[in-house]
Amino acid sequence: MMASKAKLEIVDGPLEVGKPSPPRYRTAIGPDGQQVRVRMLDPNSSTFSADFLSSFRANVRCARAENRALGLDD
């Protein structure tokens, strides 16, 4: 078995992931029977890390807005 020579790089500060591609959505039916918009990500895309980060931030933004509407703290 050959050991791989992985190079470890320590990064101080945020990583530059680049600009995400425009979001694509698909409509699905949720467990309660309501229509839900689902954001689609292409795992083979060259901008996957930027798309994933953008999707995560959008999900957090929506969850915080829902919590504020319910009067809950973040």
TIZABA-814978 format. One line per 8 residues: their letters; for each residue x negated, y negated, z of N, C-alpha, C. Coordinates in steps of 0.05 Angstrom, whole numbers, plus 5000, padded with zeros to 4 digits. Atoms other than C-alpha are relative to their C-alpha. Layout:
! TIZABA-814978
a = X:Y:Z:X:Y:Z:X:Y:Z ~ ...
***
This chain:
! TIZABA-814978
mmaskakl = 4983:5024:5000:5000:5000:5000:4982:4975:5000 ~ 5016:5024:5002:4972:4933:4980:5013:4977:5016 ~ 4990:5023:4985:4979:4873:5026:5001:4976:4981 ~ 4998:5024:5017:5004:4811:4992:4986:4977:5013 ~ 5014:5023:4990:4965:4747:5000:5018:4976:4998 ~ 4982:5023:4999:5021:4699:5017:4986:4976:5013 ~ 5013:5024:4990:4999:4628:5028:5020:4985:5018 ~ 4983:5014:4982:5029:4593:5088:4994:4970:4999
eivdgple = 5003:5028:5001:5040:4519:5082:5017:4986:5020 ~ 4985:5015:4979:5061:4475:5141:5007:4973:4989 ~ 4990:5025:5011:5104:4417:5120:5011:4983:5022 ~ 4991:5019:4979:5114:4356:5164:5020:4981:4987 ~ 4980:5018:5011:5180:4321:5149:5019:5016:4981 ~ 4980:4986:5017:5238:4337:5102:4988:5009:4973 ~ 5009:4989:5026:5229:4378:5039:5016:4985:4978 ~ 4987:5012:5023:5245:4346:4972:5012:5022:4983
vgkpsppr = 4987:4978:5015:5296:4393:4940:5009:4991:4973 ~ 4992:5010:5026:5313:4349:4881:5029:4992:5000 ~ 4972:5008:5004:5380:4327:4853:5017:5024:4994 ~ 4983:4977:5005:5437:4377:4855:5015:4996:4974 ~ 4984:5001:5024:5477:4394:4793:5028:4992:5008 ~ 4973:5007:4993:5549:4370:4789:5015:5024:5012 ~ 4986:4977:4988:5594:4413:4834:5021:5012:4982 ~ 4979:4986:5015:5638:4466:4803:5018:5012:5021
yrtaigpd = 4981:4990:4980:5701:4488:4839:5018:5022:4987 ~ 4981:4979:5008:5748:4548:4835:5022:5000:5020 ~ 4978:5000:4981:5817:4553:4865:5005:5029:5009 ~ 4995:4973:4989:5831:4612:4911:5024:4997:5019 ~ 4978:4999:4980:5888:4633:4957:4988:5008:5027 ~ 5010:4995:4974:5870:4630:5030:5016:5021:5015 ~ 4986:4980:4985:5892:4679:5084:5028:4992:5009 ~ 4974:5009:4993:5951:4635:5101:5018:4995:4976
gqqvrvrm = 4984:5003:5024:5976:4634:5029:4997:4974:4986 ~ 5004:5026:5012:5953:4563:5014:4978:5000:4980 ~ 5022:5002:5020:5911:4544:4954:4977:4985:5013 ~ 5024:5012:4989:5839:4527:4972:4980:4996:4978 ~ 5021:5005:5020:5785:4495:4930:4974:5011:5011 ~ 5025:4988:4991:5721:4535:4934:4977:4990:4982 ~ 5023:5010:5016:5654:4505:4912:4983:5023:4991 ~ 5015:4978:5012:5616:4552:4866:4971:4992:4998
ldpnsstf = 5029:5003:5002:5540:4560:4869:4989:5022:4982 ~ 5014:4980:5017:5496:4594:4817:4974:5007:5013 ~ 5025:4993:4986:5442:4632:4854:4975:5002:4982 ~ 5023:4998:5019:5399:4637:4791:4993:4973:4988 ~ 5005:5027:5010:5400:4562:4779:4973:4990:5010 ~ 5026:5012:4991:5335:4523:4782:5005:4979:5021 ~ 4994:5020:4980:5371:4473:4827:5015:5012:5024 ~ 4984:4987:4980:5399:4525:4875:4996:4988:5028
sadflssf = 5005:5011:4973:5366:4496:4938:5014:4973:5003 ~ 4987:5026:4998:5392:4426:4923:5030:5004:5000 ~ 4971:4995:5001:5461:4454:4906:5010:5011:5026 ~ 4993:4987:4974:5463:4496:4970:5001:4979:5022 ~ 5002:5021:4979:5442:4436:5013:5024:4981:4996 ~ 4978:5018:5006:5494:4392:4978:5027:5012:5009 ~ 4975:4986:4992:5549:4444:4990:5002:5001:5030 ~ 5000:4999:4971:5529:4451:5063:5008:4973:5012
ranvrcar = 4994:5027:4990:5531:4376:5074:5029:4993:4995 ~ 4971:5005:5006:5600:4372:5040:5017:5015:5020 ~ 4984:4984:4981:5626:4428:5085:5000:4987:5028 ~ 5002:5013:4974:5600:4393:5148:5016:4974:5000 ~ 4985:5025:5002:5630:4327:5125:5030:5005:5003 ~ 4971:4994:4999:5699:4359:5115:5007:5010:5028 ~ 4994:4989:4973:5696:4397:5182:5000:4977:5020 ~ 5000:5022:4982:5678:4333:5219:5025:4982:4997
aenralgl = 4976:5016:5005:5735:4295:5185:5025:5014:5011 ~ 4977:4985:4989:5784:4350:5205:5000:4998:5030 ~ 5002:5002:4971:5758:4348:5277:5009:4973:5010 ~ 4992:5027:4992:5767:4272:5280:5030:4997:4997 ~ 4971:5002:5004:5838:4279:5252:5015:5015:5023 ~ 4988:4986:4978:5853:4329:5308:4994:4988:5027 ~ 5008:5013:4975:5821:4284:5361:4979:5016:5015 ~ 5021:4984:4987:5765:4333:5376:4973:4986:4996
dd = 5027:5011:5002:5692:4314:5388:4984:5017:4981 ~ 5018:4984:5018:5636:4335:5340:4985:5019:5016
***
